[in-house]
Amino acid sequence: MKGKAKKIVNPFIVVMLVVLLLSACNSDSSSSSSNNSGSSEEGKLTMTAWGNPAEIKVYQKAIDAYQEVNPDVSIKLIPGPGDTYKQKLLTQLQGSQSPDLFYVGGEYMSQLIETGRVAELSEFLGSEESYVKPDEFADGLWGAAKKGEEIYGAPVDSNPVLLYYNKKVLEEAGLDPNEPQKLYEAGEWNWDNFVKVNKQVAESGKYGYVAESGYLHMFNWVWSNGGQMYDEEGNIMLQDNEKAEEAIAYLYENVTNGNFKYAGSLPEGQGPDAMFMSNQTAFVGAGRWYTPMFSENESLEFDYIPWPTNTGNKLEPVTIGTAYLSATTDSDNLEEAKKFLSFYTSEEGQRARLEGNGNAVPSISSVDDIIEGAEVPEHASYLIDTRDIGKVETHQSIIPGLESEVTSIFDLMFLGENTPEAAIAEITEKAETMIQDYRNQ
């Protein structure tokens, strides 16, 4: 009887099968790793933030300072375009694919917290591992980043919004290049004189003040007239406040007659900052974030001036823009991310970023000497003056999506598709509904 034939296994085939199997495993591992945009290697972190090129350099200073004393940590900064930043970050968080650390605008912080992907920081910031403690920050800067005792982001700095004025544009219009400063010192930096200056600039063929529809600008105008948009409980009162209505009508009238220029109607691809740097416009409203970029432009002569008022007071409260640095709960190196976050927002981290031509005002008072000693521009001290009287707006920003809705309605008004009265009525109706829905959750 014949026995079974013995199977001969080709050793070459065995080797090839093993190679293919290992390749497939590596491929799966690589694919899995690539699905998470945060870093999975120990000591490696990713961070994203918006900002112009000069601002990105400022952020990098603190990263370099941290890596110098922590050589085992590598932090990659990923700049993000401002116009798509919020939506991209929200999408990344919802898909568990965000960088380890990210800048968050105060106006949409509450919306990001609702994703459940933003790490709570109070325990870590109160620990010995943290470079900064919560009580070192000014109370008024937390905004929507603090819910009761829970903290979801640390204020990286603060930015009281004032006006930049272009001396060359004023001079070419036949004005004293320091006209705003002289009017301010005389106690005459008011709405009427602001219009007169802008009208003369417009008649010279340049743009005057560039009006923007975001809350950092609209609240300034309302407050500069002694008005309010929300009461202390956070209820919309825009339609019931004569001073607020007057401020919005003032803006609409001056955009319509050409004294002011609406930012949304500037030449395509040209924002307020670009028009200012090319000496095409006299005034733009912003915090210190334009300063590094403006300082690099040798053909530009500029200075700060507080917002003009219509109350008889030399100064009225201004909006304080602030961003927060947050971490994602999905980070593979969450403890290291929290540690860097605390350094970045600490006195040491803020000094590394904000000394010289920094892009903001410190959020910790022990660092105020940075602003007091700044040489560019001449009246850098106005940043401290306006910060001390300013406010971080919280009523509108705490309601997810409300800021976007209000801004869109003001956009249409400035484009001439709505009257101030109609815009105010629409904003009031929208805000009342969204505020009530938020409270009923």
C-alpha positions in Angstrom: 0.0 0.0 0.0 1.3 3.4 -1.0 1.9 5.9 1.8 0.8 9.6 1.5 3.1 11.8 -0.5 5.1 14.1 1.7 4.4 17.9 1.1 7.5 19.9 0.2 7.2 23.6 1.4 9.3 26.0 -0.6 11.3 28.1 1.9 11.2 31.1 -0.5 7.4 31.2 -0.3 7.5 31.1 3.5 9.9 34.0 3.6 7.7 36.0 1.3 4.6 35.3 3.3 6.2 36.5 6.5 7.4 39.7 4.8 4.0 40.4 3.4 2.4 39.8 6.8 4.8 42.1 8.6 4.3 44.8 5.9 0.5 44.6 6.4 0.8 45.0 10.1 3.1 48.0 9.8 0.7 49.5 7.2 -2.2 49.1 9.6 -0.3 50.6 12.4 0.8 53.5 10.3 -2.7 54.1 9.0 -4.1 54.0 12.6 -1.4 56.5 13.7 -2.1 58.9 10.8 -5.8 59.1 11.7 -4.9 61.1 14.8 -3.4 64.5 14.0 -2.1 64.9 17.5 1.3 63.3 18.3 1.4 59.8 19.7 5.1 59.7 20.4 6.2 60.4 24.0 7.5 63.9 24.4 6.0 65.1 21.1 3.2 67.6 21.0 1.3 69.6 18.3 -0.2 73.0 18.7 -2.3 75.1 16.4 -3.1 78.8 16.5 -4.3 81.5 14.1 -2.2 84.7 13.4 -0.3 86.6 10.8 3.3 85.6 10.1 4.7 88.0 12.6 2.4 86.7 15.3 3.4 83.1 14.6 7.0 84.1 15.3 5.8 85.5 18.7 4.2 82.2 19.6 7.3 80.3 18.6 9.4 82.3 21.1 7.6 80.6 24.1 7.8 77.2 22.5 11.6 77.7 22.0 12.0 78.8 25.6 10.2 75.7 26.9 12.1 73.3 24.7 15.3 74.9 25.9 14.7 73.8 29.4 12.9 70.6 28.4 15.1 69.2 25.6 13.2 65.9 25.7 10.0 67.6 24.5 9.3 68.6 20.9 6.4 70.9 20.1 5.3 71.5 16.5 3.4 74.8 15.9 0.8 74.5 13.1 -0.5 77.9 11.9 -4.1 78.0 10.9 -5.9 80.6 8.7 -8.2 82.8 10.8 -11.2 82.6 8.5 -11.5 78.8 8.6 -9.8 78.2 12.0 -12.9 77.8 14.2 -14.7 75.4 11.9 -11.7 73.3 11.2 -10.9 73.0 14.9 -14.5 72.1 15.7 -14.5 69.4 13.1 -11.2 68.0 14.4 -12.4 67.9 17.9 -15.6 66.1 17.0 -13.6 63.6 15.1 -10.9 63.1 17.8 -8.3 64.4 15.4 -7.3 67.8 16.8 -3.7 68.8 17.8 -2.8 68.3 21.4 -3.0 72.0 22.1 -5.0 74.8 20.4 -5.8 78.5 20.7 -9.5 79.2 21.3 -11.3 82.4 20.6 -13.4 83.5 23.6 -16.5 83.9 21.4 -16.7 80.2 20.6 -15.1 78.6 23.7 -18.5 77.4 25.1 -19.2 75.7 21.7 -16.0 73.8 21.9 -16.5 72.7 25.5 -19.8 71.2 24.4 -17.9 68.7 22.3 -16.6 67.0 25.4 -13.1 67.0 23.9 -11.6 70.0 25.8 -9.6 69.0 28.8 -10.6 70.3 32.2 -7.6 72.0 33.8 -8.4 73.2 37.3 -6.8 70.3 39.2 -3.6 70.5 37.2 -3.3 74.3 37.3 -3.6 74.1 41.1 -0.9 71.4 41.4 2.9 71.8 41.9 3.5 70.7 38.3 1.9 73.9 37.0 4.0 76.9 36.1 1.1 79.2 36.8 -1.8 79.3 39.3 -5.4 80.3 38.4 -5.4 83.2 40.9 -2.5 84.9 39.0 -4.8 85.8 36.1 -7.1 88.8 36.2 -10.6 87.7 37.2 -12.2 89.5 34.3 -10.3 87.6 31.6 -11.8 84.1 32.1 -14.9 84.6 30.1 -16.5 81.4 28.9 -13.3 79.4 29.6 -14.4 79.1 33.3 -17.6 77.4 34.3 -18.0 77.6 38.0 -14.8 76.0 39.3 -14.1 74.2 36.1 -11.4 75.6 33.8 -11.1 74.7 30.1 -8.5 77.2 28.9 -6.0 79.6 30.3 -5.9 83.2 29.0 -2.7 83.4 26.9 -2.8 87.2 27.2 -5.2 90.1 26.8 -5.9 92.6 24.0 -7.9 95.7 24.8 -9.2 97.0 21.4 -8.2 100.5 20.5 -7.6 102.4 17.3 -4.4 102.4 15.2 -3.9 105.6 13.2 -1.8 106.0 10.1 0.2 109.3 10.3 1.1 109.3 6.6 -2.5 109.1 5.5 -3.5 111.9 7.8 -0.7 114.1 6.7 -1.5 113.5 3.0 -5.1 114.5 3.7 -3.8 117.9 5.0 -4.1 117.0 8.7 -1.6 117.1 11.5 -0.1 113.5 11.6 -0.7 113.6 15.3 -4.2 115.1 15.1 -5.9 112.2 17.1 -3.3 112.6 19.9 -3.8 116.3 20.1 -7.6 116.0 20.2 -7.3 113.3 22.9 -5.0 115.4 25.1 -7.4 118.3 24.8 -10.3 116.1 25.8 -11.9 116.5 22.4 -11.5 113.0 21.0 -15.2 112.6 20.4 -17.6 111.2 17.8 -18.0 114.6 16.0 -14.3 115.2 15.7 -13.7 111.7 14.6 -16.1 112.1 11.7 -14.5 115.4 10.7 -11.0 113.8 10.5 -12.4 110.8 8.6 -14.4 113.0 6.2 -11.2 114.9 5.3 -9.3 111.7 4.7 -12.1 110.3 2.5 -12.1 113.6 0.5 -8.4 113.1 -0.2 -9.1 109.8 -1.9 -8.1 107.5 0.9 -10.2 105.5 3.3 -11.0 106.7 6.8 -11.9 104.3 9.6 -12.5 100.7 8.5 -15.7 99.5 10.2 -16.0 95.9 11.2 -19.1 93.9 12.3 -17.6 91.6 15.0 -18.3 92.0 18.7 -14.9 93.5 19.5 -15.8 96.5 17.4 -19.6 96.8 17.8 -19.5 96.7 21.6 -16.9 99.4 21.6 -19.2 101.8 19.7 -22.1 101.0 21.9 -20.1 101.4 25.2 -18.5 104.6 23.9 -22.0 106.1 23.8 -22.9 104.9 27.3 -25.2 102.2 25.9 -25.6 98.5 26.5 -26.4 95.5 24.4 -27.1 93.1 27.3 -28.2 93.6 30.9 -26.4 92.1 33.9 -28.4 88.9 33.6 -27.4 88.4 30.0 -30.7 89.4 28.4 -30.6 91.3 25.1 -31.5 94.9 25.5 -30.3 96.4 22.3 -33.8 97.4 21.1 -34.7 99.0 24.4 -31.5 101.0 24.8 -31.5 104.4 23.1 -27.8 104.9 23.4 -27.1 101.5 21.8 -29.5 102.3 18.9 -27.8 105.7 18.4 -24.3 104.1 18.2 -25.4 101.6 15.5 -27.2 104.4 13.5 -24.0 106.5 13.7 -21.9 103.7 12.2 -24.5 103.0 9.5 -24.8 106.6 8.5 -21.0 107.2 8.2 -20.5 104.0 6.2 -23.3 105.0 3.9 -22.0 108.5 3.3 -18.4 107.3 2.8 -16.7 108.7 5.9 -16.1 105.2 7.1 -15.4 102.1 5.0 -17.0 98.8 5.8 -14.4 96.0 5.9 -16.6 93.6 3.9 -16.5 96.0 0.9 -12.8 96.5 0.7 -11.1 95.4 -2.6 -11.0 91.6 -2.9 -8.2 90.0 -0.9 -7.5 93.2 1.1 -8.2 93.2 4.8 -8.0 96.2 7.1 -4.4 95.4 8.1 -3.2 95.2 4.5 -4.9 98.5 3.6 -3.4 100.1 6.6 0.1 98.9 5.8 -0.2 100.1 2.2 -1.1 103.6 3.5 -4.6 103.4 2.1 -6.6 103.9 5.3 -6.4 106.1 8.3 -7.9 104.0 11.2 -8.3 100.4 12.1 -9.5 98.9 15.3 -7.6 96.1 16.9 -5.6 94.9 19.9 -1.8 94.7 20.0 -1.8 91.8 17.5 -1.1 94.1 14.5 1.9 95.7 16.2 4.6 93.1 15.3 3.6 93.2 11.7 3.2 96.9 11.5 6.5 97.5 13.1 8.3 95.5 10.4 7.0 97.8 7.7 9.5 100.6 7.4 7.2 102.8 5.3 4.5 102.8 8.0 4.2 105.4 10.7 1.5 104.6 13.3 0.4 105.1 16.8 -2.4 104.0 19.2 -5.3 106.2 20.3 -8.3 105.2 22.5 -11.8 104.9 21.1 -13.5 108.2 20.6 -16.4 108.8 23.0 -19.8 110.5 22.8 -20.4 110.8 26.6 -18.1 113.7 27.5 -15.8 111.3 29.2 -12.2 110.9 27.9 -12.4 107.1 28.2 -15.2 104.6 28.2 -14.9 100.8 28.6 -13.6 98.9 25.6 -13.8 95.3 24.7 -10.9 93.1 25.7 -10.1 90.4 23.3 -8.6 87.3 24.8 -7.7 83.9 23.5 -7.2 80.7 25.5 -4.8 77.9 25.2 -6.7 74.5 25.7 -5.8 70.9 25.4 -7.7 68.0 24.0 -8.8 65.0 26.1 -7.7 62.8 23.2 -4.0 63.8 23.5 -1.7 60.8 23.9 0.5 63.1 26.0 -2.1 65.0 28.0 0.0 65.6 31.1 2.9 67.0 29.1 0.4 69.1 27.1 -1.0 70.6 30.3 2.5 71.3 31.6 3.4 73.2 28.5 0.0 75.0 28.5 0.8 76.3 32.1 4.3 77.4 31.0 3.0 79.2 27.9 0.5 81.3 29.9 2.8 81.8 33.0 4.8 84.9 33.7 7.9 83.2 32.1 6.0 82.2 29.0 4.4 85.6 28.6 7.7 87.4 29.0 9.2 85.2 26.3 6.4 86.1 23.9 5.5 89.7 24.7 8.7 91.5 25.3 9.7 93.9 22.5 7.1 94.1 19.8 4.8 91.6 21.2 1.3 90.9 20.0 -0.7 91.4 23.2 -0.9 92.7 26.7 -0.1 90.4 29.6 -2.9 88.6 31.4 -0.9 88.6 34.5 -0.2 92.1 36.1 3.3 91.2 37.2 4.3 91.4 33.5 2.9 94.9 32.9 6.5 96.4 32.7 6.7 94.9 29.3 4.1 97.3 28.0 5.3 100.2 30.1 8.8 99.9 28.7 7.7 99.3 25.0 9.1 101.9 22.6 6.9 101.1 19.6 4.5 102.7 19.1 5.0 105.9 21.1 1.8 105.6 23.2 2.0 102.0 24.1 0.8 102.9 27.6 -2.7 103.3 26.2 -2.9 99.5 26.2 -2.7 99.5 29.9 -5.2 102.4 30.2 -7.7 100.7 28.1 -7.2 97.3 29.6 -7.8 98.7 33.1 -11.2 100.2 32.1 -12.1 97.4 29.6 -14.2 94.3 29.8 -14.2 90.8 28.4 -17.7 90.4 26.8 -19.3 87.2 28.2 -23.1 87.5 27.6 -23.0 87.1 23.8 -20.0 84.8 23.6 -21.3 82.3 26.1 -24.3 81.4 23.9 -23.0 78.9 21.2 -23.4 80.4 17.7 -24.9 83.7 18.8 -21.9 85.8 17.9 -21.9 84.4 14.3 -25.6 85.2 13.9 -25.2 88.8 15.2 -22.2 89.5 13.1 -24.0 88.2 9.9 -26.9 90.5 10.6 -24.6 93.5 11.0 -22.8 92.5 7.8 -26.0 92.8 5.8 -26.7 96.2 7.4 -23.3 97.6 6.4 -23.8 96.2 2.9 -27.0 98.3 2.7 -29.4 95.3 2.7 -30.9 96.2 6.0 -31.6 99.3 8.0 -30.3 99.8 11.6 -33.9 99.5 12.9 -34.5 96.2 11.0 -31.1 94.8 12.0 -31.7 95.6 15.7 -35.1 94.0 15.6 -33.7 90.8 13.9 -30.8 90.6 16.3 -33.2 91.0 19.3 -35.5 88.2 18.1 -32.6 85.9 17.3 -30.8 86.5 20.6 -34.0 86.1 22.7 -34.6 82.7 21.1 -31.1 81.4 21.4 -30.6 82.7 24.9 -33.8 81.0 26.1 -32.9 77.7 24.3 -29.5 77.8 26.0 -31.0 78.3 29.4 -33.5 75.5 28.9 -30.8 72.9 28.2 
